[in-house]
Amino acid sequence: MLLGVNIDHIAVLREARKINDPDPLDAISLVKRAGADQITIHLREDRRHINDMDALRIIENSQLPINMECAIDAEIIDTVIDMNPHRVTLVPEKREEVTTEGGLNLITNFKTIEKISKRLKEANIELSVFIDPDMFQIKMAKSLGAQWIELHTGLYANIYAMLNTNLKNTNHSIKELDLPREALHVKLQDATKQLQSSAKLADELEIKVAAGHGLNYQNVRAVANIPEIIELNIGQSIIARSIFTGFESAVKEMVHEISR
C-alpha cells in the first residue's frame, strides 16, 4: 500500500497570515524520510493555498513523484502540463467549497476530459480521475484512457465520523444520514462494500486504484484492507496530527496505520 501525502494544508496555514512560513517545500524531504511514496498538491483556480511558485519548486526539488490535482479548466490544464508533474488527477472544483465534496462526473464532462486525456498522453503524464465509487463512472474512466482512478471516500468517512464522535451532521449534501445509530452502521457497511466492489471492477479493467478524502488515523484501516486499492492520498489529518507530534512523526504514524 502506497501513501501519498497531500501537503496543501501547510500552504493553508501560511496563507492565514499571508507570510512566507510555513513553506510547503520544506515538507518534501520529511515525507520521503518518513517512508511515504508520493507528494500530492492541488493547484486550485483561485490559488487559495498552493500557488504556481510552490508547485514549480516542489516538482523541481522532490525526489518523490508529484501527483497534481486540478480542475478541468483549460487555463489550469495548460499551466499544469507546462509544470510536468508525474501524474494529474482531475477533480471537480467550486470556488465556494471548503474542500472537494464529491467525485468528478465523467459522463457530463466526457468530451472535455477526452481532450485533456489526449494532451496528457502526449506529454507523458499519467491521468487519474477523482470519482465516486460508481460502476458506470469507472467504465467511463476506462473509455477515457485513465491509468488511475481515485475513489472518493467522503461518504464512508462522514458516516464513520458520525458513529464515532459527538458531532452533528452539518453537511447539507448528506442530510439523509441523520439516522439512528443502527441504520448508520448499515450505511457504513454499504459504503465500504461500494468501495470494495468499485475497486475490484477497476482492477479487472486494469486501472490502478487510489482512494482518498476524509481518511484519518481512526478510519483508514477498512479502506487500506481493500486489496485492489494500492494507494491512499491523505492530507488534512496528517497535518493536524503534526501540530502535536511533528510532521515526520505524523507521516510515520500514518505509514504504520495503513501497513497494519
WOSUL-V966500 format. One record per residue. N is the residue number from 1. RES is the residue in three letters. D_CENTER is the distance of its C-alpha to the mean C-alpha in whole Angstrom. Layout:
n=N res=RES d_center=D_CENTER
n=N res=RES d_center=D_CENTER
This chain:
n=1 res=MET d_center=15
n=2 res=LEU d_center=13
n=3 res=LEU d_center=11
n=4 res=GLY d_center=8
n=5 res=VAL d_center=9
n=6 res=ASN d_center=7
n=7 res=ILE d_center=11
n=8 res=ASP d_center=11
n=9 res=HIS d_center=13
n=10 res=ILE d_center=15
n=11 res=ALA d_center=16
n=12 res=VAL d_center=16
n=13 res=LEU d_center=19
n=14 res=ARG d_center=21
n=15 res=GLU d_center=21
n=16 res=ALA d_center=22
n=17 res=ARG d_center=25
n=18 res=LYS d_center=25
n=19 res=ILE d_center=26
n=20 res=ASN d_center=25
n=21 res=ASP d_center=24
n=22 res=PRO d_center=22
n=23 res=ASP d_center=21
n=24 res=PRO d_center=17
n=25 res=LEU d_center=19
n=26 res=ASP d_center=21
n=27 res=ALA d_center=17
n=28 res=ILE d_center=17
n=29 res=SER d_center=20
n=30 res=LEU d_center=19
n=31 res=VAL d_center=16
n=32 res=LYS d_center=18
n=33 res=ARG d_center=21
n=34 res=ALA d_center=19
n=35 res=GLY d_center=18
n=36 res=ALA d_center=15
n=37 res=ASP d_center=14
n=38 res=GLN d_center=12
n=39 res=ILE d_center=11
n=40 res=THR d_center=8
n=41 res=ILE d_center=9
n=42 res=HIS d_center=9
n=43 res=LEU d_center=13
n=44 res=ARG d_center=14
n=45 res=GLU d_center=17
n=46 res=ASP d_center=18
n=47 res=ARG d_center=17
n=48 res=ARG d_center=17
n=49 res=HIS d_center=16
n=50 res=ILE d_center=15
n=51 res=ASN d_center=18
n=52 res=ASP d_center=19
n=53 res=MET d_center=21
n=54 res=ASP d_center=18
n=55 res=ALA d_center=16
n=56 res=LEU d_center=20
n=57 res=ARG d_center=21
n=58 res=ILE d_center=17
n=59 res=ILE d_center=18
n=60 res=GLU d_center=21
n=61 res=ASN d_center=21
n=62 res=SER d_center=19
n=63 res=GLN d_center=20
n=64 res=LEU d_center=16
n=65 res=PRO d_center=15
n=66 res=ILE d_center=12
n=67 res=ASN d_center=9
n=68 res=MET d_center=10
n=69 res=GLU d_center=8
n=70 res=CYS d_center=11
n=71 res=ALA d_center=13
n=72 res=ILE d_center=16
n=73 res=ASP d_center=18
n=74 res=ALA d_center=21
n=75 res=GLU d_center=21
n=76 res=ILE d_center=18
n=77 res=ILE d_center=18
n=78 res=ASP d_center=21
n=79 res=THR d_center=20
n=80 res=VAL d_center=17
n=81 res=ILE d_center=19
n=82 res=ASP d_center=22
n=83 res=MET d_center=19
n=84 res=ASN d_center=19
n=85 res=PRO d_center=16
n=86 res=HIS d_center=15
n=87 res=ARG d_center=12
n=88 res=VAL d_center=11
n=89 res=THR d_center=8
n=90 res=LEU d_center=10
n=91 res=VAL d_center=9
n=92 res=PRO d_center=12
n=93 res=GLU d_center=13
n=94 res=LYS d_center=16
n=95 res=ARG d_center=18
n=96 res=GLU d_center=19
n=97 res=GLU d_center=15
n=98 res=VAL d_center=14
n=99 res=THR d_center=11
n=100 res=THR d_center=9
n=101 res=GLU d_center=11
n=102 res=GLY d_center=11
n=103 res=GLY d_center=10
n=104 res=LEU d_center=12
n=105 res=ASN d_center=16
n=106 res=LEU d_center=17
n=107 res=ILE d_center=20
n=108 res=THR d_center=21
n=109 res=ASN d_center=19
n=110 res=PHE d_center=21
n=111 res=LYS d_center=23
n=112 res=THR d_center=21
n=113 res=ILE d_center=18
n=114 res=GLU d_center=21
n=115 res=LYS d_center=22
n=116 res=ILE d_center=19
n=117 res=SER d_center=19
n=118 res=LYS d_center=22
n=119 res=ARG d_center=22
n=120 res=LEU d_center=19
n=121 res=LYS d_center=21
n=122 res=GLU d_center=24
n=123 res=ALA d_center=22
n=124 res=ASN d_center=21
n=125 res=ILE d_center=17
n=126 res=GLU d_center=15
n=127 res=LEU d_center=14
n=128 res=SER d_center=10
n=129 res=VAL d_center=10
n=130 res=PHE d_center=7
n=131 res=ILE d_center=10
n=132 res=ASP d_center=12
n=133 res=PRO d_center=14
n=134 res=ASP d_center=17
n=135 res=MET d_center=19
n=136 res=PHE d_center=20
n=137 res=GLN d_center=17
n=138 res=ILE d_center=16
n=139 res=LYS d_center=20
n=140 res=MET d_center=19
n=141 res=ALA d_center=16
n=142 res=LYS d_center=19
n=143 res=SER d_center=22
n=144 res=LEU d_center=20
n=145 res=GLY d_center=19
n=146 res=ALA d_center=16
n=147 res=GLN d_center=16
n=148 res=TRP d_center=12
n=149 res=ILE d_center=10
n=150 res=GLU d_center=7
n=151 res=LEU d_center=8
n=152 res=HIS d_center=8
n=153 res=THR d_center=9
n=154 res=GLY d_center=10
n=155 res=LEU d_center=14
n=156 res=TYR d_center=14
n=157 res=ALA d_center=13
n=158 res=ASN d_center=15
n=159 res=ILE d_center=18
n=160 res=TYR d_center=18
n=161 res=ALA d_center=18
n=162 res=MET d_center=21
n=163 res=LEU d_center=23
n=164 res=ASN d_center=23
n=165 res=THR d_center=23
n=166 res=ASN d_center=26
n=167 res=LEU d_center=23
n=168 res=LYS d_center=24
n=169 res=ASN d_center=22
n=170 res=THR d_center=22
n=171 res=ASN d_center=19
n=172 res=HIS d_center=21
n=173 res=SER d_center=19
n=174 res=ILE d_center=20
n=175 res=LYS d_center=23
n=176 res=GLU d_center=24
n=177 res=LEU d_center=23
n=178 res=ASP d_center=26
n=179 res=LEU d_center=28
n=180 res=PRO d_center=30
n=181 res=ARG d_center=28
n=182 res=GLU d_center=29
n=183 res=ALA d_center=28
n=184 res=LEU d_center=24
n=185 res=HIS d_center=25
n=186 res=VAL d_center=25
n=187 res=LYS d_center=22
n=188 res=LEU d_center=20
n=189 res=GLN d_center=22
n=190 res=ASP d_center=21
n=191 res=ALA d_center=17
n=192 res=THR d_center=17
n=193 res=LYS d_center=20
n=194 res=GLN d_center=18
n=195 res=LEU d_center=15
n=196 res=GLN d_center=17
n=197 res=SER d_center=19
n=198 res=SER d_center=16
n=199 res=ALA d_center=15
n=200 res=LYS d_center=19
n=201 res=LEU d_center=20
n=202 res=ALA d_center=17
n=203 res=ASP d_center=19
n=204 res=GLU d_center=22
n=205 res=LEU d_center=21
n=206 res=GLU d_center=20
n=207 res=ILE d_center=16
n=208 res=LYS d_center=14
n=209 res=VAL d_center=12
n=210 res=ALA d_center=8
n=211 res=ALA d_center=7
n=212 res=GLY d_center=4
n=213 res=HIS d_center=5
n=214 res=GLY d_center=9
n=215 res=LEU d_center=9
n=216 res=ASN d_center=12
n=217 res=TYR d_center=15
n=218 res=GLN d_center=17
n=219 res=ASN d_center=15
n=220 res=VAL d_center=13
n=221 res=ARG d_center=16
n=222 res=ALA d_center=17
n=223 res=VAL d_center=13
n=224 res=ALA d_center=14
n=225 res=ASN d_center=18
n=226 res=ILE d_center=17
n=227 res=PRO d_center=18
n=228 res=GLU d_center=17
n=229 res=ILE d_center=13
n=230 res=ILE d_center=13
n=231 res=GLU d_center=10
n=232 res=LEU d_center=8
n=233 res=ASN d_center=5
n=234 res=ILE d_center=6
n=235 res=GLY d_center=8
n=236 res=GLN d_center=10
n=237 res=SER d_center=12
n=238 res=ILE d_center=13
n=239 res=ILE d_center=14
n=240 res=ALA d_center=16
n=241 res=ARG d_center=18
n=242 res=SER d_center=19
n=243 res=ILE d_center=21
n=244 res=PHE d_center=23
n=245 res=THR d_center=23
n=246 res=GLY d_center=22
n=247 res=PHE d_center=19
n=248 res=GLU d_center=20
n=249 res=SER d_center=21
n=250 res=ALA d_center=18
n=251 res=VAL d_center=16
n=252 res=LYS d_center=19
n=253 res=GLU d_center=19
n=254 res=MET d_center=15
n=255 res=VAL d_center=16
n=256 res=HIS d_center=19
n=257 res=GLU d_center=18
n=258 res=ILE d_center=16
n=259 res=SER d_center=19
n=260 res=ARG d_center=21
